[in-house]
Amino acid sequence: PYSSYSWGVTNNRIRVLSNYLKNIISKGDKCILLSENRPEWLISDIAIMNAGGITVPLFTTYSENDYKYIIDDCKPKIIVSASCGHEPNRIVEYKPLLDNAIKIASHQVERCIIYQREALNVELIPDQDIDWNEVVKDVSLTDPVEVQANDPLYILYTSGTTGKPKGVVRDNGGHAVSLKWSMKNIYNVEPGDVYWAASDIGWVVGHSYIVYAPLLHGCTTI
C-alpha cells in the first residue's frame, strides 16, 4: 500500500511544520534530516527551507560515530528523524543511533522531531524529543522566509569511505534553475508527468530528483 498526497495537502503540512520550526530555528541554522524515502521526509525537508533553515540530509547507513562527527561539524539546531527505517529483511533503528551520537557529540542539539513508525515505537526523551504528529497539528500556517539566490540550500555529506565525511554546500538559485532545466532538456519530462527517482534521499540524486526537480517542474514525484 502507498500514500498519495495532493499538492494542496502537502503545501498545508509544509506550512504548518514550518511555523513550528520558526520558533526554534533562525535563517541559516542547520537542520539534520534522517529518514528513508517517505512523504514525511519530503514535507520536513521543504518545511526546513521555508523556515529559512539549511537542510542536512543524511544517508541512513552511517554509524553513530559518523553521525557524531557530522553533528559536531555542521552544528545543527534540530534533528528530524523517524524512529526506524525498513531495509530488506531487517529494521534499522535510527533513534538509538541518534541518541548515542548526540550523547557523545560536543555540540548540543536543541530539539529532535521524531516520526514514530509502526515497526518501532520509541520512548521520547523529555526536553529533547517531540513527536512529529504533535508538531503538525493545531498550528497556524506561515509564509516562507525569504532568502537570497546564493544563500545555502542544503549540505550533503560524502560517504566517508575515503576519510571523514565532507559536507558539500548547494545554493538556492542556481541549483533550482539547473534542476528544473534538466527535467525537460535531459530527461524529456513534461509538467504533469509522474517522475520516479530510484535513489536514497540521503544521496544527491535522491535529494535532487525526489524533492526539488520534479516539484519545480510541476510533476508528481514518487
Disulfide bonds with the S-S distance in Angstrom:
none
